[in-house]
Amino acid sequence: MNEQIDENVEAQEVREQQDEENVEQNDELLSQEDMSQLYEQTFQNTKQGSVIKGKVLKVTKDFVVVDVGFKSEGMIPAHEFAHHGTPKVQEGDEVEVLLEQVEDGEGQIVLSKEKAERIRVWEQISKAAAEDKPIEGVVVSRIKGGLSVDVGIRAFLPGSQVDIHPVRNLDKYIGQKLQMRIIKMNQKRGNIVLSRRVLLEEQRKVLKAETLKNLQEGKILKGIVKNLTEYGAFIDLGGIDGLLHITDMSWGRVHHPSELFSLGDEVEVVVLKFDRERERVSLGYKQKTPDPWTQVGNKYPVGSRVQGKVVSLTDYGAFVELEQGVEGLVHVTEMSWTQKIRNPSKLVSQGDIVETVVLNIDLKNKRISLGMKQVEGNPWEVIEDKYPVGSRIRGKVRNMTDFGAFIGLDEGIDGLVHISDMSWTRRIKHPSEILKKGEEVEAVVLHVDKAKERLSLGLKQLTPDPWIGIGEKFPMGAVVTGKVVKITDFGVFVALENGVEGLVRNTDVALDPASKVENVLAINSDIKAVVIKIDEEDRKIGLSIKKYLESLEEDELKRYLSEQESMRTTMGDLLADQGAEMPSGDASAESSESSESQNG
């Protein structure tokens, strides 16, 4: 049995040896044509559309010749290898190309370097998208809705995905190299959508966690100005924003944060308050330097002269900046000794450099009171020497009121002429009855009040007071001649010398008590009367026509009455012809005069 097995094994070995010898003989007998067919069959495994490696054989101006192991070489246009116009390849380089066609109509293989690169890019992009990894790209141009980005192929970066916050000017990103994440892709359509915002938000979360660990009140941190508003600036401290309020930007006056900061500025700020639970941070900028008010008392003592710039005007005064963070107020009442300033803009303008005197300092409330008029001497201090009582002055009527007229003197000082000091005899209701605005007049200084800064003047004092010595001129019982100037319910006013008037009461007009005054006398009638009362202090003279008539003889009385009747009739006819009414005087004046007459 064993012998038979051994024989079979030996027979098998002999057959295998003969087969090997037959194969060697067949290989030697293969013709060149058979070798060519076998060569082509070998490369049938390389499919069209696949990326293969090749070797650069030659570089010309127009083509790059590449050997990929086929019978013929592929000729690829040089521009597919170009970099800034020059082919970035040389003989011997190994390159990856796409096998587009094994043989064209002329028996040449068709290769593409660009398409091979695009396939590789898509492979890289697909891998990055699958692994959720960022890719890098260069912003090429701005297009509708966002930016076009070169990541090996063109991709789209929407405007809303460029940054965490809306970006107004997308053009500033053109040419920049950015890190982005793929949020959508479609290889068939060749669409890729990118997001830079996703990466920034992730980075911000990491920075925020780190920043929160280090945040504490009083610490100085660096940040970037992220946004500006009317009330302050938002500073990015690294993943968390802090508010720098406008009042904490400078010890001085700031109208808008843009005066000090611009978007993107790197600034150092002090953490004033940190609410960890609500993640709110209040920042300060001025707190990096000492408060200038701590030295105000030493630098600007009361009574010292200081210069400053007018930084603001209000209805009640002007704010003057003495140094950054230190301002003083010049109230309108402290601007001029003589002028009544209603608005400070009449004297100063914003930006003016003015000299002032420190009047008062309130360190607790950080207030300084300044004066402009104190820089010059107070003209009221020498007013009594310059305008002594009784002296005569000249000036123009600057203003008139119901109670008097203001006369302008030198240094802007005004003196008041009260209506009671305008005439010894006339009852003036308004200064316009005898004065005009702008008119130059002469007056007498009556009183000077330096403390209240008041100067009283008089016009009537330019002439002697006609009432002085009136008793000697018109003694009791004397017969006087005058003209009727006013008829009232209680009597008749008669003009005597120098504007002095006397009053004839109704009971002293006629002999017959039943006679009415208007039947006896008329305006401008010349009359004679007897002085029955003299009061120099109250400036009153009482007259009586009746007593004068009683003293006349019968013939004289008839003649007098006839003259009066003729005068009254002629005056009445004249007034009637002119369509005028007999004046009756002012009601209020009559009432006043009635009161005076009754008191008299």
Residue pairs with C-beta under 8 A, 6 or more apart in sequence:
30 38
36 71
39 71
40 71
43 69
43 70
43 102
46 52
46 99
47 99
48 99
48 100
48 101
48 102
49 98
49 99
49 100
50 98
50 99
51 96
51 97
51 98
51 99
51 116
51 119
51 120
52 68
52 96
52 97
52 99
53 68
53 94
53 95
53 96
53 97
54 66
54 67
54 68
54 69
54 74
54 94
54 95
54 96
54 97
54 111
55 66
55 67
55 68
55 92
55 93
55 94
55 95
56 64
56 65
56 66
56 89
56 90
56 91
56 92
56 93
56 94
56 95
57 65
57 66
57 67
57 73
57 91
58 64
58 65
58 91
59 65
59 78
59 87
59 89
59 90
59 91
60 78
61 78
62 77
62 78
63 75
63 76
63 77
63 78
64 75
64 76
64 77
64 78
64 80
64 81
64 87
64 89
64 113
65 73
65 74
65 75
66 73
66 74
66 75
66 76
66 95
66 97
66 111
67 73
67 74
68 74
68 97
68 99
68 109
68 111
70 102
70 109
72 107
72 108
72 109
73 109
74 97
74 108
74 109
74 110
74 111
75 108
75 111
76 97
76 111
76 112
76 113
78 87
80 112
80 113
80 114
81 87
81 88
81 89
81 113
82 88
89 95
95 113
96 113
96 116
96 117
96 120
97 111
97 112
97 113
97 116
98 111
98 112
98 113
98 115
98 116
98 119
99 109
99 110
99 111
100 110
100 111
100 112
100 115
101 109
101 110
102 109
103 109
104 110
117 152
118 152
118 153
121 151
121 152
121 153
122 153
122 187
124 135
124 152
125 135
125 151
125 152
125 153
125 182
125 185
125 192
126 185
126 187
127 133
128 134
128 135
128 182
129 182
129 185
132 181
133 181
134 179
134 180
134 181
134 199
135 151
135 179
135 180
135 181
135 182
135 194
136 151
136 177
136 178
136 179
136 180
137 149
137 150
137 151
137 155
137 177
137 178
137 180
137 194
138 149
138 150
138 175
138 176
138 177
138 178
139 147
139 148
139 149
139 157
139 173
139 174
139 175
139 176
139 178
140 147
140 148
140 149
140 150
140 154
140 174
141 147
141 148
141 174
142 148
142 170
142 171
142 174
143 156
145 156
145 158
145 159
146 156
146 157
146 158
146 159
146 160
146 161
146 162
146 170
147 156
147 157
147 159
147 162
147 170
147 173
147 174
148 154
148 155
148 156
148 157
149 155
149 156
149 157
149 178
149 180
149 194
151 180
151 192
151 194
153 190
153 192
154 192
155 192
155 193
155 194
156 191
156 192
156 193
156 194
157 178
157 180
157 193
157 194
157 195
157 196
158 193
158 195
159 166
159 167
159 170
160 166
160 197
161 183
161 194
161 195
161 196
161 197
161 198
162 170
162 173
162 196
162 197
163 196
163 197
163 200
164 197
164 200
164 201
164 204
165 226
165 227
167 173
178 196
179 196
179 199
180 194
180 195
180 196
180 199
181 194
181 195
181 196
181 198
181 199
182 192
182 193
182 194
182 195
183 193
183 194
183 195
183 198
184 191
184 192
184 193
185 191
185 192
185 193
186 192
204 239
205 239
206 239
207 238
207 239
208 238
208 239
208 240
209 239
210 238
210 239
211 237
211 238
211 239
211 240
212 239
212 240
212 276
212 279
214 221
215 221
215 237
215 240
215 271
215 274
215 276
215 281
216 271
216 274
217 271
217 272
217 273
217 274
218 270
218 271
219 270
219 271
220 268
220 269
220 270
220 271
220 288
221 237
221 268
221 269
221 271
222 266
222 267
222 268
222 269
223 235
223 236
223 237
223 238
223 242
223 266
223 267
223 269
223 283
224 235
224 236
224 264
224 265
224 266
224 267
225 233
225 234
225 235
225 236
225 261
225 262
225 263
225 264
225 265
225 266
225 267
226 233
226 234
226 235
226 236
226 241
226 263
227 233
227 234
227 263
228 234
228 257
228 258
228 261
228 262
228 263
229 257
230 246
230 256
230 257
231 245
231 246
232 243
232 244
232 245
232 246
232 248
232 249
232 257
233 243
233 244
233 249
233 257
233 261
234 241
234 242
234 243
234 244
235 241
235 242
235 243
235 244
235 267
235 269
235 283
237 281
240 279
240 281
241 281
242 269
242 271
242 281
242 282
242 283
243 280
243 281
243 282
243 283
244 257
244 267
244 269
244 283
244 284
244 285
245 282
246 254
246 256
246 257
248 272
248 282
248 283
248 284
248 285
248 286
248 287
249 257
249 260
249 261
249 285
249 286
250 260
250 285
250 286
250 324
250 325
251 286
251 289
251 291
251 292
251 293
251 324
251 325
251 326
252 321
252 324
252 325
252 326
252 327
253 311
253 312
253 319
253 321
253 327
254 260
260 285
261 267
267 285
268 285
268 288
269 283
269 284
269 285
270 283
270 284
270 285
270 287
270 288
271 281
271 282
271 283
272 282
272 283
272 284
272 287
273 280
273 281
273 282
274 280
274 281
274 282
275 281
286 325
291 325
292 323
292 324
292 325
292 326
293 325
293 326
293 363
293 366
296 326
296 361
296 363
296 368
297 361
297 363
300 306
300 322
300 326
300 358
300 361
300 368
301 358
302 358
302 359
302 360
302 361
303 357
303 358
304 357
304 358
305 355
305 356
305 357
305 358
305 375
306 322
306 328
306 355
306 356
306 357
306 358
306 370
307 322
307 353
307 354
307 355
307 356
308 320
308 321
308 322
308 327
308 328
308 353
308 354
308 356
308 370
309 320
309 321
309 351
309 352
309 353
309 354
310 318
310 319
310 320
310 321
310 348
310 349
310 350
310 351
310 352
310 353
310 354
311 319
311 320
311 321
311 327
311 350
312 318
312 319
312 350
313 319
313 344
313 345
313 348
313 349
313 350
314 344
315 343
316 331
316 332
317 329
317 330
317 331
317 332
317 334
317 335
317 344
318 329
318 330
318 335
318 344
318 348
318 354
319 327
319 328
319 329
319 330
320 327
320 328
320 329
320 330
320 354
320 356
320 370
321 327
322 328
322 368
326 368
327 368
328 356
328 358
328 367
328 368
328 369
328 370
329 367
329 368
329 369
329 370
330 344
330 354
330 356
330 370
330 371
330 372
331 369
332 341
332 342
332 343
332 344
333 341
334 359
334 369
334 370
334 371
334 372
334 373
334 374
335 341
335 344
335 347
335 348
335 371
335 372
335 373
336 347
336 372
336 373
336 412
337 373
337 376
337 378
337 379
337 380
337 411
337 412
337 453
338 379
338 411
338 412
338 413
338 414
339 412
341 347
347 372
348 354
348 372
354 372
355 372
355 375
356 370
356 371
356 372
356 374
356 375
357 370
357 371
357 372
357 374
357 375
358 368
358 369
358 370
359 369
359 370
359 371
359 374
360 368
360 369
361 367
361 368
361 369
362 368
362 369
379 386
379 411
379 412
379 413
380 413
380 450
380 453
381 450
383 413
383 448
383 450
383 455
384 448
384 450
387 393
387 409
387 415
387 445
387 448
387 455
388 445
388 448
389 445
389 446
389 447
389 448
390 444
390 445
391 444
391 445
392 442
392 443
392 444
392 445
392 462
393 407
393 409
393 415
393 442
393 443
393 444
393 445
393 457
394 440
394 441
394 442
394 443
395 407
395 408
395 409
395 415
395 440
395 441
395 443
396 407
396 408
396 438
396 439
396 440
396 441
397 405
397 406
397 407
397 408
397 435
397 436
397 437
397 438
397 439
397 440
397 441
398 406
398 407
398 408
398 414
398 437
399 405
399 406
399 414
399 437
400 406
400 430
400 431
400 432
400 435
400 437
401 431
402 430
403 418
403 419
404 416
404 417
404 418
404 419
404 421
404 422
404 431
405 416
405 417
405 431
405 435
406 414
406 415
406 416
406 417
407 414
407 415
407 416
407 417
407 441
407 443
407 457
408 414
409 415
409 455
413 455
414 455
415 443
415 445
415 455
415 456
415 457
416 454
416 455
416 456
416 457
417 431
417 443
417 457
417 458
417 459
418 456
418 458
419 428
419 429
419 430
419 431
420 428
421 446
421 456
421 457
421 458
421 459
421 460
421 461
422 428
422 431
422 434
422 435
422 458
422 459
422 460
423 434
423 459
423 460
423 499
424 460
424 463
424 465
424 466
424 467
424 498
424 499
425 466
425 498
425 499
425 500
425 501
426 433
426 434
426 499
427 589
428 434
429 586
434 459
435 441
441 459
442 462
443 457
443 458
443 459
443 461
443 462
444 457
444 458
444 459
444 461
444 462
445 455
445 456
445 457
446 456
446 457
446 458
446 461
447 454
447 455
447 456
448 454
448 455
448 456
449 455
449 456
466 497
466 498
466 499
466 500
467 500
467 536
467 539
468 536
470 500
470 534
470 536
470 541
471 534
471 536
473 497
474 480
474 496
474 502
474 531
474 534
474 541
475 531
475 534
476 531
476 532
476 533
476 534
477 530
477 531
477 532
478 530
478 531
479 528
479 529
479 530
479 531
479 548
479 551
480 496
480 502
480 528
480 529
480 530
480 531
480 543
481 526
481 527
481 528
482 494
482 495
482 496
482 502
482 526
482 527
482 529
482 543
483 494
483 495
483 524
483 525
483 526
483 527
484 492
484 493
484 494
484 521
484 522
484 523
484 524
484 525
484 527
485 493
485 494
485 495
485 501
485 523
485 524
486 492
486 493
486 523
486 583
486 585
487 493
487 517
487 518
487 521
487 523
487 582
487 583
487 584
487 585
488 584
488 585
488 590
488 593
488 594
489 590
489 594
490 505
490 506
490 590
490 593
490 594
490 597
490 598
491 503
491 504
491 505
491 506
491 508
491 509
491 517
491 597
492 503
492 504
492 509
492 517
492 521
493 501
493 502
493 503
493 504
493 593
494 501
494 502
494 503
494 504
494 527
494 529
494 543
495 501
496 502
496 541
500 541
501 541
502 529
502 531
502 541
502 542
502 543
503 540
503 541
503 542
503 543
503 593
503 597
503 600
504 527
504 529
504 543
504 544
504 545
505 542
505 544
505 597
506 517
507 513
507 546
508 529
508 532
508 542
508 543
508 544
508 545
508 546
508 547
509 515
509 517
509 520
509 521
509 545
509 546
510 517
510 520
510 545
510 546
510 549
511 546
511 549
511 550
518 582
519 568
520 564
520 568
521 527
521 564
521 568
522 567
522 568
522 571
522 572
522 582
523 571
523 582
523 583
524 571
525 564
525 567
525 568
525 571
526 567
527 545
527 564
528 545
528 548
528 560
529 543
529 544
529 545
529 547
529 548
530 543
530 544
530 547
530 548
530 551
531 541
531 542
531 543
532 542
532 543
532 544
532 547
533 540
533 541
533 542
533 600
534 540
534 541
534 542
535 541
535 600
538 596
538 600
540 596
540 600
542 600
549 557
549 560
552 560
572 582
575 581
575 582
584 590
585 593
